[in-house]
Amino acid sequence: MGTTTGRGRTAAGRSAAERLRTLTPRDRTQAVVTAYESGLVVPGGRGR
């Protein structure tokens, strides 16, 4: 996310965390499911 928006990883992570805080638990769960299904996150992965 940081590289596609031109921001660093820290800023991108902070922005993502802020967005997730505004979601309801149901929406947050759906965001996680979508991240796994799209391959953005892998089980047991340590990040990029």
WOTAWO-V419955 format. One record per pair of residues at least 24 apart in sequence whose C-alpha atoms are under 6 Angstrom apart, sorted by the first residue. I is the first residue (numbers start at 1). J is the second residue. Records with the same first field share a line. If there is no record, write none. Layout:
I: J / J
//
This chain:
none
//
